[in-house]
Amino acid sequence: MQTLSVRRLGFALGTSFAVLYFGCVFVMLTVPREGVIHFFNSILHGWDVTAIMRWDMPWWEAVVGVIETFILGWLFGAAVAVLYNLGAKRGG
């Protein structure tokens, strides 16, 4: 059975998570407030996000958020690869 590269899967998921974060930032910058609230309420199955939405976030906090999201995605991808590889060794 083949194994997964921990670094590659970590990088792939980290990058995917960062792109999703950029997508959220893009939506918040381009769509009117009510549209953004409706969009995120729809994604979260009707959970009302009105009380937790921040409209005054500085650009540097968004950059820090992208970096943090990438790191969390990388760690998640690396953990998936490690666990998969452990299972492949035991099952193979």
BELLIN-V381448 format. One record per residue. SS is DSSP state (alpha for helix, beta for strand, coil for the rest). Layout:
# BELLIN-V381448
ss->[SS | SS]
This chain:
# BELLIN-V381448
ss->[coil | coil | coil | coil | coil | alpha | alpha | alpha | alpha | alpha | alpha | alpha | alpha | alpha | alpha | alpha | alpha | alpha | alpha | alpha | alpha | alpha | alpha | alpha | alpha | alpha | alpha | alpha | alpha | alpha | coil | coil | alpha | alpha | alpha | alpha | alpha | alpha | alpha | alpha | alpha | alpha | alpha | coil | coil | coil | coil | coil | coil | alpha | alpha | alpha | coil | coil | coil | coil | coil | coil | alpha | alpha | alpha | alpha | alpha | alpha | alpha | alpha | alpha | alpha | alpha | alpha | alpha | alpha | alpha | alpha | alpha | alpha | alpha | alpha | alpha | alpha | alpha | alpha | alpha | alpha | alpha | alpha | alpha | alpha | alpha | alpha | alpha | coil]
